[in-house]
Amino acid sequence: MQSLKDIIGDLKKKESKKEDSSPKKQKELFDTKKFEKKEFPFSKKAKYMTKEYQAYGMRLAGKLEDSKRASMYIKWAKEKPRGILENAYSFTIDYPNAKDKSRIFMWKVKELEQERKDKDGEE
């Protein structure tokens, strides 16, 4: 037969095991900060958009994490063929560890435009 001291000791051990599996420990094991919703600094501009190309340009700026050049992306969405922008964006997302995705995007847009000019010049 167990003494009262042994029973209390067993209960304390069980409580400490329960505390180890608490959500507080889970936060230390798995960092969820990278999954939090990002708020873009130019979200206030969104209420003034009336055209589709403006929304597309802002979406590109957000996905490329380049709020400084948001107006450039809007201008490109208006003037450049959508296919070129889509191809350049799909090329850019293949570089998840890139320091500056906007540079890769702009380089690929330039390259695709040059290819199109060369192709049109041949025909």
C-alpha positions as CSV (number, residue, x, y, z in Angstrom):
1,M,0.0,0.0,0.0
2,Q,1.3,3.5,-1.0
3,S,1.7,6.2,1.5
4,L,0.1,9.6,1.1
5,K,3.5,11.1,0.3
6,D,4.0,8.7,-2.6
7,I,0.5,9.4,-4.1
8,I,1.0,13.1,-4.0
9,G,4.5,12.7,-5.6
10,D,2.9,10.6,-8.4
11,L,0.2,13.3,-9.0
12,K,2.8,16.0,-9.2
13,K,4.7,14.0,-11.8
14,K,1.6,13.6,-13.9
15,E,0.9,17.3,-13.7
16,S,4.4,18.2,-14.8
17,K,4.0,15.8,-17.8
18,K,0.7,17.5,-18.7
19,E,2.4,20.9,-18.6
20,D,5.2,19.7,-20.9
21,S,2.6,19.0,-23.6
22,S,0.9,22.3,-23.2
23,P,0.6,24.8,-26.1
24,K,3.3,26.9,-24.6
25,K,5.9,24.2,-25.4
26,Q,4.4,23.8,-28.9
27,K,5.1,27.5,-29.7
28,E,8.8,26.9,-28.9
29,L,8.9,23.8,-31.1
30,F,7.2,25.2,-34.1
31,D,7.5,28.9,-35.2
32,T,4.2,30.1,-36.6
33,K,5.3,33.7,-37.2
34,K,6.1,33.1,-40.8
35,F,2.6,32.0,-41.5
36,E,0.9,35.1,-40.1
37,K,-0.9,37.3,-42.6
38,K,1.3,40.1,-43.9
39,E,0.0,43.6,-44.2
40,F,1.5,45.5,-47.0
41,P,2.4,49.2,-46.3
42,F,0.5,50.3,-49.5
43,S,-2.9,48.8,-48.5
44,K,-4.3,52.3,-48.1
45,K,-3.8,52.9,-51.8
46,A,-6.2,50.0,-52.6
47,K,-9.3,52.0,-51.8
48,Y,-8.5,54.4,-54.7
49,M,-8.1,51.7,-57.4
50,T,-10.8,51.6,-60.1
51,K,-9.2,49.7,-62.9
52,E,-8.2,46.0,-63.2
53,Y,-4.6,46.8,-64.2
54,Q,-4.2,48.8,-61.0
55,A,-5.2,45.9,-58.9
56,Y,-3.0,43.6,-60.9
57,G,0.0,45.9,-60.5
58,M,-0.5,46.1,-56.8
59,R,-0.9,42.4,-56.6
60,L,2.5,42.0,-58.4
61,A,4.1,44.5,-56.1
62,G,2.8,42.6,-53.1
63,K,3.9,39.2,-54.3
64,L,7.3,40.5,-55.1
65,E,7.5,42.3,-51.8
66,D,8.4,45.6,-53.5
67,S,6.1,48.3,-52.3
68,K,8.5,51.1,-53.3
69,R,7.9,50.4,-57.0
70,A,4.1,49.7,-56.9
71,S,3.4,52.5,-59.3
72,M,5.9,51.0,-61.8
73,Y,4.1,47.6,-61.6
74,I,0.8,49.4,-62.2
75,K,2.2,51.2,-65.3
76,W,3.7,47.9,-66.6
77,A,0.3,46.1,-66.0
78,K,-1.3,48.8,-68.2
79,E,1.3,49.0,-71.0
80,K,3.0,45.6,-71.3
81,P,1.4,42.4,-72.5
82,R,0.0,40.4,-69.6
83,G,1.7,37.2,-71.0
84,I,5.1,38.7,-70.5
85,L,4.4,39.8,-67.0
86,E,2.9,36.4,-66.1
87,N,5.9,34.5,-67.5
88,A,8.3,36.7,-65.7
89,Y,6.4,36.3,-62.4
90,S,6.3,32.5,-62.8
91,F,10.0,32.5,-63.5
92,T,10.6,34.7,-60.4
93,I,8.8,32.5,-58.0
94,D,11.1,29.6,-58.8
95,Y,13.7,31.5,-56.7
96,P,12.3,31.3,-53.2
97,N,15.6,32.3,-51.5
98,A,16.3,35.3,-53.7
99,K,17.2,38.4,-51.8
100,D,15.5,40.8,-54.2
101,K,12.7,39.1,-56.3
102,S,11.9,42.4,-58.0
103,R,15.3,42.5,-59.7
104,I,14.9,39.0,-61.1
105,F,11.4,39.9,-62.3
106,M,12.5,43.1,-64.1
107,W,15.4,41.3,-65.7
108,K,13.1,38.5,-67.0
109,V,10.6,41.1,-68.3
110,K,13.4,42.8,-70.2
111,E,14.6,39.5,-71.6
112,L,11.2,38.4,-72.7
113,E,10.5,41.7,-74.4
114,Q,13.8,41.3,-76.3
115,E,12.9,37.8,-77.4
116,R,9.5,39.1,-78.6
117,K,11.2,41.9,-80.6
118,D,13.7,39.5,-82.2
119,K,10.9,37.1,-83.1
120,D,8.8,39.9,-84.6
121,G,11.8,41.1,-86.6
122,E,12.4,37.8,-88.2
123,E,8.9,37.4,-89.5
